[in-house]
């Protein structure tokens, strides 16, 4: 398995969210101003919320969200 990557930023928008299982597609801006798309289990995410997400690269995709925690 590849190296863990950690991203910290603020949710700009919720593109998709499944309320049954928490799967979401979010647009995130990092503390450095980089725009990213975050995909994974992020229940109850909302625009303006600060998040820290960690992922591991996978063979068939660029990464999957493994852990997400909210920063306040």
C-alpha positions as YAML, in Angstrom:
chain: A
units: angstrom
residues:
- id: 1
  name: UNK
  ca: [0.00, 0.00, 0.00]
- id: 2
  name: UNK
  ca: [1.17, 3.54, -0.67]
- id: 3
  name: UNK
  ca: [1.98, 6.40, 1.62]
- id: 4
  name: UNK
  ca: [-0.73, 8.10, 3.69]
- id: 5
  name: UNK
  ca: [-1.72, 11.62, 2.62]
- id: 6
  name: UNK
  ca: [-3.37, 14.11, 4.98]
- id: 7
  name: UNK
  ca: [-5.33, 17.11, 3.71]
- id: 8
  name: UNK
  ca: [-6.69, 19.98, 5.80]
- id: 9
  name: UNK
  ca: [-9.12, 22.54, 4.48]
- id: 10
  name: UNK
  ca: [-12.59, 24.07, 4.38]
- id: 11
  name: UNK
  ca: [-15.64, 22.64, 2.60]
- id: 12
  name: UNK
  ca: [-16.66, 24.97, -0.25]
- id: 13
  name: UNK
  ca: [-19.63, 22.91, -1.42]
- id: 14
  name: UNK
  ca: [-21.31, 19.54, -1.10]
- id: 15
  name: UNK
  ca: [-21.62, 18.10, -4.62]
- id: 16
  name: UNK
  ca: [-23.32, 14.87, -3.48]
- id: 17
  name: UNK
  ca: [-24.22, 13.33, -0.14]
- id: 18
  name: UNK
  ca: [-25.95, 10.02, 0.62]
- id: 19
  name: UNK
  ca: [-27.77, 10.47, 3.92]
- id: 20
  name: UNK
  ca: [-28.12, 6.70, 4.43]
- id: 21
  name: UNK
  ca: [-24.41, 5.81, 4.45]
- id: 22
  name: UNK
  ca: [-22.55, 9.16, 4.68]
- id: 23
  name: UNK
  ca: [-20.81, 8.82, 1.28]
- id: 24
  name: UNK
  ca: [-20.09, 12.30, -0.06]
- id: 25
  name: UNK
  ca: [-18.39, 14.25, -2.82]
- id: 26
  name: UNK
  ca: [-17.12, 17.59, -1.53]
- id: 27
  name: UNK
  ca: [-15.25, 20.56, -2.99]
- id: 28
  name: UNK
  ca: [-12.54, 21.59, -0.54]
- id: 29
  name: UNK
  ca: [-10.10, 24.50, -0.41]
- id: 30
  name: UNK
  ca: [-6.88, 23.78, 1.48]
- id: 31
  name: UNK
  ca: [-5.16, 26.18, 3.83]
- id: 32
  name: UNK
  ca: [-2.75, 26.86, 0.91]
- id: 33
  name: UNK
  ca: [-5.62, 27.82, -1.44]
- id: 34
  name: UNK
  ca: [-5.60, 24.60, -3.50]
- id: 35
  name: UNK
  ca: [-9.04, 23.42, -4.73]
- id: 36
  name: UNK
  ca: [-9.66, 19.67, -4.28]
- id: 37
  name: UNK
  ca: [-12.46, 17.14, -4.60]
- id: 38
  name: UNK
  ca: [-12.85, 14.91, -1.53]
- id: 39
  name: UNK
  ca: [-14.68, 11.60, -2.00]
- id: 40
  name: UNK
  ca: [-15.52, 9.22, 0.84]
- id: 41
  name: UNK
  ca: [-17.53, 8.73, 3.99]
- id: 42
  name: UNK
  ca: [-18.10, 12.21, 5.43]
- id: 43
  name: UNK
  ca: [-21.49, 12.24, 7.17]
- id: 44
  name: UNK
  ca: [-23.22, 15.58, 7.73]
- id: 45
  name: UNK
  ca: [-20.57, 17.69, 5.96]
- id: 46
  name: UNK
  ca: [-21.57, 21.32, 5.38]
- id: 47
  name: UNK
  ca: [-20.09, 24.30, 3.50]
- id: 48
  name: UNK
  ca: [-17.77, 26.37, 5.69]
- id: 49
  name: UNK
  ca: [-16.80, 23.39, 7.86]
- id: 50
  name: UNK
  ca: [-13.09, 22.70, 8.47]
- id: 51
  name: UNK
  ca: [-12.00, 19.11, 7.77]
- id: 52
  name: UNK
  ca: [-8.89, 16.98, 8.04]
- id: 53
  name: UNK
  ca: [-8.91, 13.90, 5.79]
- id: 54
  name: UNK
  ca: [-6.40, 11.07, 5.36]
- id: 55
  name: UNK
  ca: [-6.12, 8.68, 2.42]
- id: 56
  name: UNK
  ca: [-4.01, 5.89, 1.01]
- id: 57
  name: UNK
  ca: [-3.45, 5.56, -2.77]
- id: 58
  name: UNK
  ca: [-5.04, 2.47, -4.32]
- id: 59
  name: UNK
  ca: [-4.19, 0.60, -7.50]
- id: 60
  name: UNK
  ca: [-7.48, 1.42, -9.25]
- id: 61
  name: UNK
  ca: [-8.02, 5.00, -8.04]
- id: 62
  name: UNK
  ca: [-6.06, 8.03, -6.90]
- id: 63
  name: UNK
  ca: [-7.16, 7.61, -3.28]
- id: 64
  name: UNK
  ca: [-9.96, 6.81, -0.92]
- id: 65
  name: UNK
  ca: [-10.87, 8.70, 2.20]
- id: 66
  name: UNK
  ca: [-9.96, 6.52, 5.16]
- id: 67
  name: UNK
  ca: [-10.50, 8.92, 8.07]
- id: 68
  name: UNK
  ca: [-12.13, 12.29, 8.33]
- id: 69
  name: UNK
  ca: [-12.31, 14.48, 11.39]
- id: 70
  name: UNK
  ca: [-13.69, 17.92, 11.88]
- id: 71
  name: UNK
  ca: [-11.50, 20.78, 13.12]
- id: 72
  name: UNK
  ca: [-13.12, 23.49, 15.20]
...
